[in-house]
Every structure is written in structure tokens, then in C-alpha cells.
Amino acid sequence: MMELKFKTELLKKHLDQLLEIYEANQPPESMSDKHFFLKVKESTQPIYDLLKEWETTALDFAKQRKVTIHPHQIISTKENMELLILHSYYVDTRRKRYMELNHSSHYIFDQLLRDL
């Protein structure tokens, strides 16, 4: 339980950092810029790894009915967070859509923390 709580809190911090990156970032000049892609991949790989671990642990809790969140909400949150990671660096979505994904992810993370 403490492991899931720690991972969830860490992901919330990453969400806030991604928002800062989104707001301060300029999109790359070329979407096929390999150097930029490799830089983004290197800096985001730990978030992807943490997100995958979080999903596995959270799904176990949801299937055991230890939390009020449904498995599909956990899967959707993981997918939303993956989109946010990419959109934060490539700035290829409108702010309204970005903020909807951000708020949705925060909502599920907060709900999970309340349940724990």
C-alpha cells in the first residue's frame, strides 16, 4: 500500500513538472528531429517506467476492491499520462485539451490517495 501511495505521489509531481515544461517549451522546429527525440526519450524514460509499475500495482488494488477506482480508470489514466508526456515536449495540442488530460489524471491520482 505504501509503495502505491509513494508512486502515485511521485506521478503527481511529474504531472506538475510536465505542465511547467509544456508552458515553457517551444515545439521543435522539425517533428523528425532525431537529436530532440533522443533527448526527450532519455529524460522521460524514468516516468514511463514508473507509470508502468504504478499501473500494475494500482490494477492489483482495484481488482481486489481495496480502492474505489475501477480498472478502466487506471488504464485510461496511464494512457492520458503518456499523452501528456509527449504533448509537454512537442507542444502539439491545444492548451484546453492538455489541461483536460492533466486535470483528469490529477483527479484519479487524488482519488487513489484518498482511498489509500
N, C-alpha and C positions, 0 to 999 in steps of 0.2 A: 504494500500500500504506500509506504513512504517513497519507494522507487518511482511509482507512478506520479505521486504528488510532485516529486523533485523534477521529473521530466516535463510535466505539464507546466510548472512554474518557469522552467528554462525555455520552453517553447513560447510562452507568453513574452518573455524578454526578447527572444528572437523576433517575434512579431513586431514589437515596438521598434527594434533596430531596423527591421526591413522597411517599416514605414518611413523612418528617417532617411534611409538610403533612397527610397522612392521619391521623397520630396526634394532631396538634394541632388539627385542624379540627373544626368543628361543622357538620352539614349545614345548608343554607339552610332558612329557615322554610317557603318555598314553592319547589317544584321549577320553577315557572314564573316565578321572579323574574328579570326581564329585566336589571336592573342587575347582579345577581350573575353571570348568564350572560355578559354583555359583559366583565365584569372577568376572569372565568376564561378566556374566549376570547382576550383580549388578552395575558394572562400565559402562556398555553400555546401560542399560535400558533408561536413560535420552536421549540418542542420538536417539534411536528407537522412543521414544515418540515425540521428536522434528521433526523427519523425517516424521512421520505420519501427524502431524499438518501442516508441510510445504507442503506435497503433496496435502492435501485438499485445502489449501489456493491457492497454485500455479495452481491447476486444475481449480479453480473458475476463476482466472485471464485469464487462457488460453482459457477457454470456452467463456468468454466474449470478447475475442480478444483484451485484454489490453496488451498482450505481444506477441512476435513473436514465442514463443516456442509452439510446439504442445503438446497436452495432452499425447501422447505416449512417448514423450521425458521425460516428468516429471515422468511418471510411470517407465520408464527404469532407470532414474537417481536414483530414490528411491531404486529400486532393486539392482543397482550397489553399492550404498552406503551400503546397508545391507550386500552384499558380502564382501565389504571392511572391515566392522566392524569385521566379523568373521575371514577373512584372516589375519587381523592385529594381532590377538591374537594367532591363531592356526598356522600361517605361513605355510599353506598347499597349496600354489600356487606359481608358478614361478614369479620372480620379474617383468618380462616383462608383464605378464598378469595383475598383481597387478597395475603396473603403467598405463596401458591402461585404466583400470577402474577408477583410480584416475584422470587421465587427462580428461577423458570423463565427469566425474562428475563436475570437476572444470570448464570445458567449458560451461556446461549448467548453472551452478550457475552464472558464469560471464556474460553470455548472458542475463540471467534473471535480473541481477543487472543493466546492460546497459539499458534494456527496462524500468526498473522502474525509 
